[in-house]
Each structure stands twice: as C-alpha cells, then as structure tokens.
Amino acid sequence: MDDFLLQTNEITKDFKNIRAVDHIDLKLKKGEIYGLIGRNGAGKTTLLRMLAGLAQPTEGSYSLLGLSGKKIARLRDRVGVLIEAPGLFCSMTAMQNMKVKAMALGLKEDDYLKQLLDSVGLSSTDKRPVGDYSLGMKQRLGIAMALVGHPDLLLLDEPINGLDPEGIIEIRKLLDKLSEEQNITILISSHILEELSKTATRFGIINRGRLISEFTREELFSECRQFMEVRTEDMGSASTLIEGMGIRDYKIVDKTTIKIYERLDETGSVISELEKNGVKVISVDMGRRSLEEYYISLVDQDDRVTAGR
Amino acid sequence: MTDFLKTRLYIHIHSRYAKVFLAFSAVWCIGFLLTMLGVGPDKRPISSAYGLWRFMDFYFSVLPVAVAYWYSDLISNRFADNIPFGSDHKLSISGLLFALLMNLVSAGGFLLYGNIMFLIPNKAVVYHNDLFTMFTLSMVYLAASFVRCILVVFLIELIKSRLWGAIFGIMCSSGLSYELILSLETMFLIATGAGSSSFPLAHSTAYMMVVTLMPGRDASDQWVVRELQVDIPVLLLRMFLYFTVATMLTLILIRRRDRK
C-alpha cells in the first residue's frame, strides 16, 4: 500500500437511486500524471470530489500518503484541487486571491505565493481584478491556487474545458513543468483523450461510474499506431504462419480478423506467403486508429456488455 | 476555525460588497443627521426613542443582504469546492460565526452612532427618553438584529441559495412574510372553525417582534413615544428562543449536508 501515493479500495458513491461511482480501484504512483477520461456524467467529478474530501463515499475507502479515514483531513495542504471552476474572487487581484487560499490553509508565505504566480506566468504585481482575466489566465490562476501549500497530489477536473488552443497549450506546458520540476503527482480528468495523451503517462477510462480500462501512454500509442488488417476464414493456420514468418507484434481481433503491426512495408510478401500456404485471404486493409476511436471502442464495448446483462 | 474567520475578514475587507455597504451606510447616517439638524424635508417633531427606531430601519432593511454575503462569501463562488477536505462543518460554522460577529460590530456601530446623534441638539427631537429606556431599546434592537441574522443564515442553509435566502430575509424584514403568515393563519382559523388563536404565529415573525415595540400612537402626537409599549423581558425571551431554535436548526442542516 505504501508504494502508492493514492490508492482507492472499491470506492463507490450513490446519489439516491443513481450510482455515480461504482467500486473503483485506482492506484497512483508518486510523480505520475494520470489521465481520467470519460464522457460527461461518467463519474469523473464525483470521484475527484471524493478524493479531495469534498464528498463522502457511500462504500469503499481510500488512502493518501499512507493515511486513511478521518486522518486524511490532516493532509489539507498536501492536496491541491481544481474542481471545474477555480472559485475566484473576481473583484480582487491575483495576489489577493492567492492570499485568500493561503489564509484558508493557515499559511503565511508571501514570497512563495509570488513565486507560484510567476511559475504559472502571471504577475504578482498585476493590479487588475481577476474578473478582467481571460479564461486561460483564470485557469492558470486556479492551478496556482491549487499549488498553494506545496501539494504532493494535484486533482484537476477538466482544467482545459472551454479554453482556446493557445490556452490548452499553456495549461499543458504548465502541467509538464510541474511534473518534471516538482515531481507532483497529477490526476487530471477530461473527456478529450487526444489532449490528455500529450500530457498523461497513464490513463483510466471511466464509464457509468466504473473504471473500465487502464493503460500506459505506450500502450495507448501501440493501440493507435498503423496496422495491416487481414481478414481470413482460417484464423488458426493464419496465426501459425504469421508466427512462422517471425512476426511477433500482431493481435487476433476476432474469428476472422487479425491485425499486424510489423513489416507494414512488406504487405505483398506477407499476403502471398499466407496464400501460398493455403490460407484464403478475404481482404487486406491498412489503417490507423485515432485515439478518440480507441476511446469510443472501449466505451461502446462496455455499453454493449452492460446492455446485455 | 480561526484561519477561516481570518480568511473571511480578508475577503470582506477587499470585496466590493463591503465598500457598497459602507457607502450606503454613510449616505444614510449623514443624511439622517442633516435631517435631524433641520435642513432636511422631514421636520416633524419626534422623541429620541422613535428617532432611533426610524434610524435603525435602514440597518434592518439591508441586514438580510449583508448577512447573505457575510455567511456565503467562501461558498457562493465555489472557492470552498477547491479547499481539500473543506466541506467539513467548520467551514460553515465559521460563516455563521463571521455573520454574527459582523452583525455585532455593525449593529453596535449603528446603535452607538444613533444614540450619540440624538444627544446633539437638533430641531427634530422634542422629547428625550431617559437613558434606561434608550439602553433597553438599544439592547432590543441588538437582539432583533441577531434574530434576523440567524433567520437569513437558516434560510440560506434550508433553501441552499444565497439569493433566495436574502430575498426571504428581506420579505421578513419588510413585513411581507408577516402579511403572508397572517393570511395563512386566518385561513387556518376559518377552516378549523376557531374564533381566535392564543399563539398568533404572525406576531412571532422577526418583523413583528420589533414593529410592535414602537406603535407610535401617543396622544395627539404620533411621532413622540414616551415609553416602550411591550413587555421587554418577554420580548427578549421570545427573541432568545427564536435565536436558539434557529441556530440549532441551522447547525443540524450544516451537519446533514456535511455527511453527503
């Protein structure tokens, strides 16, 4: 248990008759950026709210930095949170907003607050009220406020929502910097896999409150790289022959389809080798699955399984 | 708890709400004083007790809105959503304490200013009530401000809306809730066939508790009140019970929300 900074154990949340989060087991190591992907209403925010101590689990538990139960509340300044909106006081300056957060946590470190504002590209001497800030600046200020108290864990709920491309890039660079320079563990949620794939090192797909799949960035790009899709009625012989050709990187999708990720520039010779050995090839296609297609396929598969129950 | 109280004070000092409240209060205080000195349009002679009642009317009118901000400053903009483990009851209780403290300071300030104002020789006050009456009246107003304060906090917690808490608070302050409850009470009495009620609910509203204090019908001159018209100990006891029950109910609501 101590190997993980955060570990949930069958954590569940019910709202009357609706199960928002359904027995989720999640483990986060120190310094990793974990991307939680799911469509709207999938349970991302509820899960993050529970982990931030802003909602009580109906069932299950979680431990953070080795503490669990009511003891976790001691870690108030070790966890940074940005749930949906930054919660800014719009008539106040950025520095005043930072001071509010520091005071709420019982901290008095003006110089540190200035450094934090600098680190997110905002000025501590800016006299403008934050109500005049752009959405991207507000989000960056929200992240700076979440960083008050030297947190080990940063929980960010859809921080790129509503941002323009420049704003998204700003946030991405900021998160990369935080992870590299301060080794902060970041749990970030979004419904855009494409965007998270550029930042997160590990991913979890949440659907209908359940964590249906987890994979690393390498696994994600492996799933989404270019492939040769061969359809045949004789899968047994085909797979044996492919192995015989020295191809190790392939995947049997179903009874008639096999995906090959190697020797893509030698399509002709692979197919002729199969046919020469009596395997009838129905079709051959080259393709590349997008990240979003991969995400949708996982969710659709889960929806079908759920509907079939 | 201390950290939350300091935070709330810092936010309030730097917020525009405090500036608006202070600006409006200053206009009222200066305007009232000038009226008293005889340069205003209202030159009717009054007693000091009646004058204080008229002066405090402004504070009671703006109190629901002020309380809504004092209580909800950390919650309304979702700031509290970003304080980890911040939904514990301490955050809400700090709001309650802050609202009560701010009310103590503000109501105390208004009462002090009001009492001093009536000591200045002026063209309006024709009858000066004795010090004991003025002190008693001040204490009743202070208690009344706490009653209205806790009522607004309770309504905000009950309705889960700062806006509607303030609106219903204003209704209570302006007497609208009194009229509404009185109508419901009358309907109830007619429906049940009862001729009269021994415990008129409408008269227990925060508005009526203070209004009945100052009937202002003294002989031929209705603006001169020589003595307070109600049983003060009973009135204070009713206010104390009102405050205690409303505080307990508010704390129950805070605790219930905390468990979710």
Interface residues (C-beta under 8 A of the other chain):
Chain A: R49 A52 G53 L54 A55 Q56 I72 A73 L75 R76 V79 G80 V81 L82 I83 E84 A85 P86 G87 L88 F89 C90 S91 M92 Q96 K99 V100 K101 M103 A104 L105 G106 G142 M145 A146 L155
Chain B: D3 F4 K6 T7 Y10 I11 H14 S15 R16 L74 N77 R78 F79 A80 D81 N82 I83 P84 F85 G86 S87 D88 R259 K260
